[in-house]
Amino acid sequence: MRGELKTYQAKRRFGETPEPKGAKAKRRGKAPLRFLIQRHAATRLHYDFRIEHDGVLKSWAVTKAPSRDPAIKRLAVEVEDHPLDYGNFEGTIPGGNYGAGTVQMWDTGTWTPQHPDTLEADFAKGSIKMFLDGERLKGGWALVRLKSDRGKPSKRNNWLLIKEKDDHAVPGEADALAEIDASVTTGRSLAEIAEGTDQWTKSKPTGRKAPKPPTPRSSSAKNRPPAFVPIQLCKVVDHPPGAAGWAHEIKFDGYRIQIGIGGGKAILRTRNGLDWTDRFPDLAADASTWPDAVIDGELCALDDDHMPDFPALQAAIADGQTGSLVYFAFDLLFEGDEDLRKLPLSHRKARLQAYVDRVGKTDADRLRYVEHFATTGQAVLESACRMDLEGVISKKLDAPYHAGRSASWVKSKCRGRDEVVIGGWSSEGGTRFRSLLVGVRDKGGLRYLGRVGTGYGEAVVKRLMPALKAAAADQTPFAGANAPKGGRDIHWLKPVLVAEVEHGGYTESGALRQAAFKGLREDKPAAEVTEPPQPPTEMKSTATVHSPSAPSGKRGKVVVAGVTLSNPDKILWPAVGDHPAITKADLARYYEAAAERLLPHVGDRPTSIIRAPDGIDGEMFFQRHAMAGSNPRLKLIDVQARTPYVAAVDVGGLVAIAQSGGLELHPWGCKPGDPEVPDQVTFDLDPDEGLDFADVIAAAKAVKAKLEALDLPAFVKTTGGKGLHVVVPIRTDARSRITWDQNKAFAKALAETLRAGAPDRFTTTLAKKARGGKIFIDYLRNGRMATAVAPWSPRARPGAGIAFPLSWGQVRSGLDPSAFNLWTYPSLLRKPDPWEDFRPSAASLKKALKALGVT
């Protein structure tokens, strides 16, 4: 195939257009082959994808922005060859000319054919595989020509541009790159290019165009930056999510700072909205020249190896030497007047990348865009740990920005690095500083976690002592049996100071092991330090680990979500028909895959577990309370009983349940972390023998109608057996919360109303003999210590069913609950979650209680 330019030249009037006439070029020796993408606002906005070959740029018009999601294929229409000089063109093609409109250099770099020896044949065949190394597109890509029904090339030469699965793929990103409107060479938007004159140059520009002064956002806000926007926070987990649709960012060790820019001014605020602009005058001066926006990021000091260094950040602030600090931007909340928080993260990140590109680089390079990785979270975490970084933040690509702590952002750490509250300090000889006494807040007060005895240089102590003396107190703030006693060398403090410490986990007595001081956290109030420090993450692969000494062919240990499984091949559910047996390892991987949907319903709630260590054909038992040797991945919850209950709080806890042979999960219907406050009402519809499932469906719809008449939301799920559950999420705020007795009384009153209205169909009597061809409406699952099987929980029964959340549209004739099982779960998880709005739909029960006469 020979590159030609006759068609290109025939279509253009070069006296009117700034495009280069060009000529076919000779091969430039062994110089890398260039590729580029020009964003072209012509009759329709499209993307011109061009690769250098045979002295020209082979070209395709791509209908939408290329996507790094391998599941998305972009139509690419082959067009005429372009000269190599066209690879430097950015500007406006005047009206009346071919391709009239604005052209922006959207990406550029080099490309390498994956099969160079057969490249000519691949062009002819219509299947070109390549490696791209650009600023925005990287990794393996493919161009595949479409064929007509008769197997011949179509007249329009239509191709598909497809991202291959590799470390540069971003599953779930979808159309996010379409949000990027910034030139990779000049930083200009399409509008800025259109406002200019002839912008074409004969060589690629070096550096970036300085940004224009910001345009006022509105008449009401033109003279001031925007107000503080409440920030999103992370939940701590012990293992990054392994599912598709997550992006993973490096966890930076610095201060969380939100920058608000407006009217030529910038305000820098802490995570709680404190104005720290005066502390960072150089960054504030730079930011005041940026376009109006609200940016979320982390301010860091870098060491000699360009790695974040928290103690160096503290020293820089104390010494007033903050000019070399770097701001790592990871989210864009507002751009001008536009609120971006409801956009998916993937789109906000694309807008942020374009924003940073438009700002350009200053000599100080204080603003940097935080890249994200869509390879497995564990791989990113292990890489971060090898680089001695703090850890990884994993974020859902399709999630909006939520103020407060959210399961769509989770944090996994390389090492024990946490905040603790300082309750006192020890001295030598009454004055010389030795160590800090630290703890974490819980219901009983400040729980003692031991001493922090290292990490104090002379300069650190000099900065620390004024803060300690200012917080001096006469009495200990610590509570509990292990609280330290006072003495001449113990100095108590008000529990108001927060320290960041690095540690190696816990001793047998529950104290922090090898704790080292890293700095004070002035940006975080002590009231927020309620989570106990987390032990360092163990770096283990999720794959099978083979012992070198194991007999040939024998399987070794299996590690899932950081939990080592013993007897991973133990069969828990036997094979059924064409379905293979389900092993302990299979169950653990199910819990890992389903964790994102399962944890909102079981996380941090007392949970009863049906255990079958030898599978469903062996002995089963119902575990309500924590047992001796409970896995440390499980949380113990005090429910005012002789023995605490256990609860999973993250994916590691779920897998720990699988390790113990836990086949079913039955949580309390309570608020997470507070067993005394109910947060849902469950109606269990249990049909008598011989009734058709259509009768259960009709019963569920009858319950739904009663609830909706009381302005209450109703959600439905299979039980993994022959019944259905109808569940009402209820609010737990101070004005709406109810007692367990009220919760149960409401459920009983509504069930009795249904029974009274159709006594031939329903019963509320537990005894089997009372059912007599009726459906038992079980309201007893709503008292304190009562449980119901969780959505997405497996069932310890033949068929390996799952208690599956349904949409009401699925509750119709032909519904087969047995179709939702551990063999079909991969396809179930790929579909939207029918209960995605379960918790946001929560309603107050107080009006309904009054309507039913329940006190």
N, C-alpha and C positions, 0 to 999 in steps of 0.2 A: 504494500500500500504506500503510495507516494503522496507526500504533503504538497498541496497546491494552494495558490492564493488568488487565482483568477476570479473565482466567485466572490470572494471577499472584496476585491478591488472594484469589480463591476457594480456592486451594490452601493458604493459610497461616492460622494462628491467631495473630494479632499480639499477643495477651495472653501468649503463651508464647514466641514467638521474638523475638530481638533484631533481626530483619531489618526494614528500613523498609517502611511501608505504601506510601508514595510516591504521587505523582500525575503524570499526564502533564504534561511541562513545555513551555513555549514555546521556540521557537528563540531562541538567545542571540545574535542579531545575526550578526556575522561571527566570533564566537568559534570557535576550532578545535574540531573534533569529537573527542570523547574515545573511546579504546578501552581495554579492560582485560582481563586474564585472571586469574581467581580459581582457585587450586588447591583442589579440593574433595574432602576425604576423607569421602565418604558411603559408601553400600553398596560402591561401587567408587571408587577414586581416579580422578578425571578433571579436566579443565581446562575451566572455563566461559569461553568466548570471547565478548566483548560489544563491540558498536560502537554509538555514539550515532547515532540516526536518528529523525527525526520525533518528538522529545520523549521517546523511550524508549531503552532499551538493547536492541537486537536481539541475541538470545542463541543460542549453540550449545554443546552439551556435547561436548567433544573427548575422544576415548577415551584418548589418550596425550598426553604433552607435545609441543607443536608442534616440528617439526624444521626447522632451517635448511638441510637437505639437500634440494635440489629433486627428488631422485629418490624422496623419501618423502612419501606422501600420508596425511593423517590423517583418519579418519572423524569428521565433525562433525554431530551430531544436533541439528536446530533445535528449540528449546524456546520456552516462552512469553516474551513481552517482559518486561523488568524495568524498574523506575523508575530514573531517573538517580541517585537517592540511593544505589542499591545499589552504585554505583561506589566508595563509601567504606567498604563493609562488610568487616570482617575479624573473625572471631570464631567462636563455636560455636553451631550450631542444635541445640536440645535433642532428645533421643530422643523418638520418637513424633510428631515433626513432619515435614512434607514436606521432604526433602533433609537429614535429620538428619546432622550431622557437622561437621567443622572446615573453615573457609574461610580461605584465605591469599591476600593480595594478591600475586600472582606476577609481574605485569607491568602497567604502565600507561603511557599516553602519548596521542598524538593520531593520528588517521587521516584520510586524504584519499582520496576516490574518484578512481581514475585517469580515469574518464569521467563527470564530474559532470553533464553535460547529459543523459545517458541512464540515470542511476542508478535511477530508478523502474522503467524498463523492464528494467534488468539484474537487479533484485530479482525481478521477475516471471518473467524468463527463467531465472533460476537461475545467473547467472554474474556475480559481483561481483569486480572487481579494485580493489585499494586499495594505498596506501602507508602503512606503519606507522612511527611514530617513537616507540618505547618504550625502556625501559631494556634489555630483553633481545631484543625482536623489532624489526627495522628493515627498510626496503626494501619491495620489491614482494611482495604476497601475493595469493592468489586463493581465493575460495570458490565452488565449483562444485557445483550440486545434481545428485544422481544421478537417473537415470530408470529406470523399469521396462522390461521387455522390449517393452512396447507403446508406449514413448515418452512415457508420462505420469509425472508426479511420484509417487514412492512415498508410501505412507500415513504413514511415519515422517518424511518430509522429511529424508532423509539427504543430507548434503553432504560435500565433501572440502575440507580446508584444505591449501593447497599453497604452498610458497615458490617464488617466481620466481627465475630466474637473473639475478643482479646482483652488485654488489660486496659485498652483505651476505649472500649465500649462502655456505654452508660445505659443499661437497660432501664426503661421507665422514663427516660429523659424526654421522649416524644418530640414535640415541636419547639422546645425551649430555645434553640439557637436562633430561631426567627426573631427573638427579642433583641439580638445584638445589632445595634445600629451604630457602628463606629469603624472607621477605616483602620486597618492594621499598620498603615504607613503614616497617616497624618492625624489620626484620632478624630477626624471630622464625621459628623452625621451626614446622612443624605441631604437633609435640609441645608446644612452649612456648605456642602459642596455646591448645591444648586444656587446658593446666593453668590458664589464666587464667579470669577471669570475663567479664562482658560487655565486649568490647573494641571495640564499634562506637562510632565518633564521627561527628559530623555534618560534619566537614571532614577533609580529608586531613591526617594527622599531618605535622608539620614536624620535620626531623631524624630521628635514629634512636634506638631504645632502647639504653641502655647495656648491654653484655654482662654476663651473670651470671658470678660467679666460676667458674673451671673446675672441672669434676667430675673427681675422680681417675680415672685410666684403669684402674688395678687396684691391688690391695693391695700388689703387689710394686714398683710404680712410682709410687705415689701421692705420694711425697715428693721426687721428682727428675724432671728432664726426661729424655726418651729418649736413648739413645746415638746417636752420629754415624752417619748413613747414607751410604755411599759414593755420590758424585754421578755423574750422567751428563754426558758432555762431548760437544763438537761436532767433527765433521770439517770441515775448511775446504774450500770449493769456490769456483770462480770465478763461479758462476752459480746462482741459486736454482732449485729444481726447478719444472718447469712443469706437472707432472701433477696430476690431482685427488687429493684425500685428504691434502693438506699444508696446514698452517696456518703463517702467517708472523708472527713477533713482532719488534718493534724490538730491536736489540742495544743494551743499556744499557752505558754506559761507567762502570763502577764496580767494586766488589769483590763477588765471588760469596760469598754468605753463606747458610748453612743455619741456620734457627731451630728449635730443639727446645723445646717447651713441655710442662710437666707438673708437677702438684702446686703450682701457683701460682708456678712459677719458669720462667725462660727462659735458654737457653744459645745464644749466637751463635758459630757455628763457620765457619772458612774452608773453601775447597774441599778442603783436605787434613786437615780435622778439628781445626785449632788453635783453642783457646778464645780468642775475642776479645771476650767479653762485657764485660770491663772497659773496652774502648775505646769502647763505644757504650752508656753507661749509660741514656740516655733511651729508646732503642729497646728495650733489655732490660726496662726498667720497664714500658713499654707492653705488650710481648709477654707479660709474666708474668700479665697479666689476661685473655689470650685463651684460648679453649678448647684443650685438649691436642691437640697436632699436631706434625708435622714439615713445615716449609715450605722450599721452595727458591726463591731469588730473588737479586736484585742490589741492593746498597746504594749509593746515589748521592748526590752533591751536585748541586744544580741552580743554574744561573746565573740572571741577571736575566730571561732569556727562558724560564725553566723548562726548560732543556735540560741533560742530564747533562754534568758538567764534572769530568774526572778530576783535573786539578791542584788544583781547589778541594777535592776529596775528600781528597787528600793533605795539603793545608794544614789542613783542619778536624781531621784526626786528629792532626797534629803539634802544633796549638795546643790540643787538647782541647776544641774547640768543635763537638761532633757533634750538638747538639740539633736542628738543622734538616735533618739528613740524611733521605732518604726511602728506604723499603724497597719495591722493586717485586717483588711475589710472582708467580712464573710457574708454580709446580707445587706440588701437595700430595701428599706421600709417605705420611704417616700422618694419620689423624684419630681421636683417641683411641687405642684398641687396634687399630683396623682398618688393615691394610696395604693401601694403594691402588696400590702399584707395578705390580701385574699388570693393573690396569685400563687400557683405552686412554687415550691422552692426552686425547681429547675428554671422557671422563668425569671424569678427574682435574681438568681445567680447570673443568668445571661444578661439581664439589664445591668447588674453590678459590673460585670466584665466590660460591657460597653462604656459604662460611666468611667471606670478607671482608665480605659483607653483614651477617652476624650479628655480627661484631666491631663494626661501625659505625664512625663517623668520630670521631676525637678532634680536639681543637683543633689539634694539631700535624699531623694527617693524615699520619702516618708510614707507614702501610700502604696500598699501592695495588695493585689487581689489574691484571695485564698483559693487555690485550686482544690477540686474535690476528685476523689477516686471512686470508681464504681466497680473495681475488682472486689474480691471477697473481703469483708471487713476484717477477718482474722489475719489475712495477708497484710493489710495495711497496718494493723496493730503491731504485728510482729516486726514489720519494717520500722515503724516508729520506735519501738522498744530497742531495736538494734542501734538506732541513732541516738539513744538516751533521751528521747522526747517523752513528754508527760503521758501521752495516750492519744485516743482517737475520739472524735465526735461523729456519730452516725446520724444522718438526717434523711427523712423520707422525702423523695424528690417530688411527690405529688401533693405534699401537705402545705397548707397556708401557714402564716406566721401566727402563733398563739402566744399571747402573754401568759407568763407563769410556766410552771413545770409541765411538760407534755411528753407523752410517749413517742411523739414523732421526732424528738431529739433525744438521743441517749449517749452516755459517755462511758467508755471503757478505758481503764488506766493501765499503763505499763508498770507502774510502781505505786506503792502506798503513798499517795500525796493528797493530803486532805486538810480541811480547816478544822480547828479545835478552838474551844473557848479557854482563855487563860483565867485560872481561878486563884493563882498565887505564884510566888517565886521563892526559891531557897537561896540562902547566902552562906558564905563562909566567914566566920567571925562577926556575924551580924550585919556586914555591909557589902562584902565582895560577892558579886553575882555568881551563882553556880548553875541554876536550872529553872525551868518553868514547870509549874504544876497545871495540868490541863485536863479538860473534860468535854463532855458533849451534853446538851440539854435533853432531858426527857421529862416525863410527868412528875417524877419525884424531885426534880431540881437539876443540879449539875452533877452528872455521873462522872466519877474520877476515872481517868484513863492513864495515869502515871506521869512520869517526869520526862521532860525533853532536855537532855543534858549536853547535846553537842550542837554545833553550828553557830557558835558565838565567837566572832573575832572582836578585837578591841573596838573597832569602829561600829560594829553591830550593837554591842552593849551600850555604847555611848548614845546611839540613837534610841535604843529600847528603854533605858532607864527613866527618862522623863515621862513616858507614857505609863509605865508601871507605877510610878509615884503618884501620878495624877489620878489613878484608879484605886488607890489604897483603901482598904476597908478593915474594920475591927474584927469581923467574924468570918468564918469559913463559908464560901458559897457552895461547897460540895455536900452532897447528901448520899446516904446509903452506907451499907456495912463496911465498904472498903474505902470510905473517905479518909484522907490523911489527917493525922493529928497535928496540932500546932506545936510551936516551940520557939526558942530564941532565934533560930535561923529560918523560920517560916514566916512569910509576909503575905497576908491575905489580900485579895483584890475583889472589887466589884466585878461580876462576870460580864464585862462589856467589851473586852479586847479579844480580837480574833487573830490567831496565828496560823500560818500555813506551815505544816510539818511534813517531812518525808519519813517513812517508817517501813519496817519489814514485817508487818502483820502484828500478831498478838502473842503474848506469853500465855502459859497455862492459867495464870491468875487473871487474865483479861486486860493486862496493861499493854500499851504500845511497845513493840520491840524495836530497839535501835532507832528511836525517834530523834530526828535532827531538825532544828529550827531553820526555816527558810525566809521568814519575814512576817511582818504584821499585815493583815488585810484590812486596811482602812476603808475599803470600798464595800465591805460586807458586815452587816450588823450581827451581833452575837445571837439575836433571837432567831436567825435563820439557820444556825448551826445545830441541827437536830438529827442529822444522819451520822451514825457511827462511822469512823474511818474504815475504808475498805482495804482488805489485804491486797498485796500486789497480784496482778494477773499472772497466772502460770502460762508460759508460752508453749502451748501444745497444739498439734495439728488436729483437725477434725477427721482426718483419715485414719485408717487402720495403722497401728504401730506394731511392726513385726520385731520380735526379739531375735537377735542373732543366734541365740542358743536354742530357739524353738525347733522341733522336728520339722523337716521339710513338708510343706503343704499345710501345716497346722496354723490356724489363725491366731494372731496375737491379740493384744488389747485393742479396744476401740475407744476413742475419745470423742465425745460430742459436746460442744459448747463448754469445753474445759473440764468436763466430768468424765472420769475413766469408768467404763462399764466392765463389770465382771460378768463372765458368761454371756457375751453379747449374742451368741447364737442360740441361747435358750428360747425355745418355741413358746410363745404366749398364746397365740391363736393358731389352731391347726389349719392346714390347707383346706380349701373348699372349692371343689370343682376345678376350674382353670386357675384359681387364685392360689398363689404359694402361701406357705406358712408365714406368720408374722412373728419376728423375733424381738428380743429386748432391744437390739440395736435399731430395728425398724421403728419401734415405739419411740425411742429416744429421738430419732431423726424427725418423726412426726411432730413431737412436742417442740423441737427446734423450729421446724418450718411453720407451725401454727401459732407460735408464741405471740406474735403481734396481735392476733385476733383473740387468743385465749386469755392472755394476761389481764386485759381490761375487766374480765369477769371473775378471775380468781386471785389476782395479784393483791398481796397484803391483806387477805381475808383469812380467818380461821378456816381450814379446809380438812374435811374428812376424806379419807382415801380408801378405796377398795383395792386391796393388794392381793396379788396372786403370783407369788414368786415362782411357782412351777407352772404357770399358765392357767387358762380357764378350766382345764380338765383336772387341776390339782386343788389343793386347799385354798380357800379364800377367807379373808377376814377384813373387817371394817375398822380402820385405824382412825380414831378421833383425836387422840392425844399424842404428844411427842413421846417417842420411845428412847430408851438408852441408846446412845450412839447415833442419834439423828444426824443426817448429813449436814455439815456446816453451811451448805448452800441454801438451806431452808431457814426461814425466820421463825422464831418462837414467839407466840402471841399469848399474853396473859388474858384469860377470859374469866378470871376470878374462880377458877377451879383448882383442884389439887395439882393438876398437871397442865402445863400450857399446851395449846394447839400448835400445829405447824402451818406455815404458809409459804408459798412461792412468791418471790418478788421480782424474779427475772427469769430468763430462759435457762440459766444454770440450775435454778431451783426446780423447774419443770423436768429437766433431764435427770436431776437427782431423784425425783419421784419415780421416773422410769427405771433408774438403776435399782431401786428397792422393789420393783415389781408392781408399782402403782398404776393400775389400769383405768381407774375412774376417779374423777375429781368432783367433790360435792362441797362447794364453799357455802359459808353463811351468806345470807342476802343483806350484808351490812356495808356500811361505808368503809372504804379501804383505810386500814390503820385505826379504825374506831369500832370495835365490836358492839358497842352499846347503841349504835344509831343505824336503824334499817335504811336501806336505799333501794329496795325493790319489793314488789308483791308478786308472788308466783301462784298461779292456778294450775294444778296438775290434773289433767283430764285422763282418767284411767278407765277404759271400757271393760265391761263384763265380758266373760267368755262368749264367743259366738257373735258379738256385734261386729258390724262391718266398719272399716276405717272411715267410710263416708259419714258414719254417725259421729265419729270423733271430730271430723272436719266441721260438721254442722254445729257441734257443741262449741268448738273454738270460736266460730263466727258469732255465736250467741253471746259468749263472754265478751268478745270484742265490742259488740253493739252496746252491751250494758256499760262497759267502761267508757266508751266514747260519749255516751249520754251523760256521763259525769265529767266530761272534758278531760279524760285521762287517756294517755297514749297506750297502745297495746302492741306488743311484739310477740311473735310466735316462733316456737322451735320444736323440732322432733325431740323425743326423749332417747332415741336410739333403740326404742322398743316399739310397743303398740299404741302409745299415747302421744299427746301433744302437751306442751306447756305454753300458757299465755302469761306474759310477764309485763309488769308495769314498772318503769323506772321512776323513782320518786326523789324529790329534792331533799337535801340534807343541811341546807343553810340554817342559821339560828332561828329564823322566823318560820321555817317550814318543817323542821325536823319533828318526828313523832317518836313515840315509844314502841317497844316491841309489842306490848299488849294492844296498843292501838292498831298496829300493823296487822296482827292476827285477827283482831276484832273486825276490821274492815273486810279482810278476805272472807271471813265467815259470813258476815252480813250480806255481801254480794253473792256468795255461793247459795245462801239460803233463799235469796230473792229469785235466783234462777231455778232452784228446786221447786219453790212454791209456784212459779209460773208454768212449769212443765214437770210435774211429779212423776209422770210416766216415762220421762227421759233421763232425769237426773236424780242422784242421791248425794247426800252429804254425810252419810253414815259409813264409817270405816269397815264395819263387819262385812265379810264376803256375802253372807246369807241375805243381807239387805239390798244387794245390788240387783238381782233378778232382772237381767237384761237391760240394766241402766248404766249410765256413765257416772262414775264417782268423781265429784269435784273435790279434790283434796286441797283444803285450805290450810292444813296443819303445817305446811312448810314455811310458815311466815312468823313463827314465834322465835324467841331467843334460843339459840343452839340448834334450831332446825336447819336443814340443808336441802338443796336441790342440785341435781346434776348440772354442771356448767355447760354453756354453749361450747362446742368443739371438743368436749371431753369424749374420749372413747368409752365404750361400754364393755364390761367383762362378760360378754355373751357370745354365743356362736354367731358368726356373721360380721364380727368386728365393727359393729355400727358406731356412728358418731352422733351425739346430740347436736343436731345441725340447726343453726338459725335460718329461718325462712323469711321471705317477703310474703305479704298477704296474697300477692298475685300467684304464688306457688301453691297456696292452700286451696286446692280444687280437686275435682275428680281425676283420678289417675296418680295422685301423689303416692310415691312409694318410699317410705322412710328407710328401707333397707338399701337404697341406692347411695346413701351417704355413709361411707365406711372408710376404713384405713387403706383399702386398695384404691379408692377413687379420689382420695384427698388432694393429690396434686392438681387435678382439674378443678376441684372445688375452690382451692386457694387462689387460682388464677382469676376467678370471677369476683365482681365487686361484693363487698361485705353487706349482706342485707340488714345487718344491725349496726351499720356505721353511725347512725344517728341515735342509737339507743340512749347513751348517757346525755347528749345535748337535749334530748326530748323530755328529760325528767320534769315532772310536774309536782306541785304541792298536793298532798292528800287531804289537807284540812277541810277544804270545801266539800269534798266527797264524803268525808267522815260525818260532817254535819247533815248532809243530804240523806244519809242512811241511818241517821239517828244514833251514831256511835260516839261515845264520849271518851 
